[in-house]
Amino acid sequence: MRRKTFSKDEKLSVVQELDSGIPIAAVCREHGINSSIAYRWRREYRQNPGFAFGGKGNTSKLETRNAQLERIVGQLYLENNFLKKAQQALQEKLAEARNER
């Protein structure tokens, strides 16, 4: 027997129905899924709405990791710029102090 695959829109529809207060049994019966699948989809969506249901396999995990790394790079870029400006300001003050002597 072949497993049915659900599109991202279908999964989002199930999650939205669950969040709207419709009983899980009714949602599962309507879509022909097991309650554990509906709970898993809701959990995945709540954990990371932007990357939930990204595709088959590890695609969403890789996209999530990529987004985390991009955030880290951005933070390091900002820190680096801050340190460069601080170093420049200190060098200017040091030069002023030397000129005053």
Order of alpha helices (4+ residues) and beta strands (2+ residues): alpha-alpha-alpha-alpha
